[in-house]
Amino acid sequence: MPEAFLQALRRDAEAVEAYLADTLPAGNTIAGAMQYAVLNGGKRLRAFLVLESAALHGVAREVAIPAAAAIECLHAYSLVHDDLPCMDDDDLRRGKPTVHVKWDEATAVLVGDALQTQAFAYLAATPVLVGPLALAAGVDGMVGGQALDIAAETADAPLTLAEITALQAKKTGALIRWAAEAGALLADADPAPMRAYAEALGLAFQIQDDVLDVEGDAETTGKRVGKDAEAGKATFVSLLGLDGAKARAAELVTIATEALAPFGEKAENLRQAAQYTITRAT
Amino acid sequence: MPEAFLQALRRDAEAVEAYLADTLPAGNTIAGAMQYAVLNGGKRLRAFLVLESAALHGVAREVAIPAAAAIECLHAYSLVHDDLPCMDDDDLRRGKPTVHVKWDEATAVLVGDALQTQAFAYLAATPVLVGPLALAAGVDGMVGGQALDIAAETADAPLTLAEITALQAKKTGALIRWAAEAGALLADADPAPMRAYAEALGLAFQIQDDVLDVEGDAETTGKRVGKDAEAGKATFVSLLGLDGAKARAAELVTIATEALAPFGEKAENLRQAAQYTITRAT
């Protein structure tokens, strides 16, 4: 990846990480576990999308930083709850014990709950983003996708390509779309180009996750690999084959890139981000 | 209780119930379980506080109704998660099977998550209430109180009166305070009188819960009784005695009532609500 893009990604991640470290609650066990769950050296792709979308639409960085923190808290809450024994039952997240393993299940439930609350706390100063985040996170968005994913585990037949695409558009796509649209919403601009970009990017991102579940190793990805195949779950790789999945992801990156045409050169970081989603190893 | 108050309580409960029935998500298992958890014939005391607080401050009822729905969703989410096996492990809530019993644990986690999201969705049109609800619901409010409650179960010594008062101020008091202050916040008025009212009311409410855990029966209260004594937990009754707890609750009702003095006759429903918290049987 071009050095300018990687620098921007690092700079944005550091900015949101510093803001989170300064502003997250502190002083008791739950707050400590919240920090553990959020301040984990993640890629901060969603925060990057918020900050770059804001820059693209002329929104001041200090207005966008809390929104970037919000989406990282929302995402972290979803991971803490997804990792619970009654959900995906994962012990490892980015190479570290998950919250219910390091503490206990009750703590993990409360930490996830409080992280979702914190996400909306961060949006108090940008109310235009509250309704859209609630829509993206709720039963017609992320939680709905998670429910479809759980239902698929006990279904008679594996999901079809159309079903898995619809599932992922909710489970991971909805938050990515909110992040990419945030700048347009804050600037009261047309969010349609960012939406088209985000929909292609989100799907490419998920396809690459499936590719990494087959090709990656636990040390680099920081999570258990091969678990989808093991569980007999339909994935983009099981449905399209490894080469087919990679080809589809590459097509989606082209679509995402073309959606940014109205912005010209200013959107270069976001173009690179689309490329990054399918070249990343973690 | 005076008929005028009981009518107002019923009218407000019906209004928020109808609004929730009209506007809650529908169409899949999680949405159905959300409706089950929220539309359960509860007293709607928190919704009543929002609507009466709004009326007292001259805020239009149609502005306050979504805020009343928000606090009922927030409260319902907390109950669904509190009932989980890893938390209080309750099978019965208002006489019906709890969500994880009727469905399963994963569903209960997601339903609670989505109900919290829905609470903030309902506040999208009243952004002044977003930050205060996040504060009331988060790690320095309700979730923090719940964490203290869980920690108390494995502590060496039962909680002192000061500790249990502080715990309850967060666990149940924070949402009650938000509800009572909502009208003042919407009207950009001084929330101090409503805060003083709510702090006394919230504590009286919790003392009455402890009294009902001793004196109530499962059929009327719709939940398991005697469970605190069984668990050896400190309660206001174990610390003050039954008569002492009742006397303290009555004192708090007087304090709550006096806090409403600036509002004169207009606050009669809220005065009656304070009385109601210690005379209710459910």
Interface residues (C-beta under 8 A of the other chain):
Chain A: P25 N28 T29 I30 A31 M34 Y77 H81 L84 C86 M87 D104 E105 A106 T107 V109 L110 G112 D113 A114 Q116 T117 Q118 F120 A121 L123 A124 A125 P127 V130 G131 L133 A134 L135 A137 G138 V139 D140 V143 G144 Q146 A147 I150 A151
Chain B: P25 N28 T29 I30 A31 M34 Y77 H81 L84 C86 M87 D104 E105 A106 T107 V109 L110 G112 D113 A114 Q116 T117 Q118 F120 A121 L123 A124 A125 P127 V130 G131 L133 A134 L135 A137 G138 V139 D140 V143 G144 Q146 A147 I150 A151
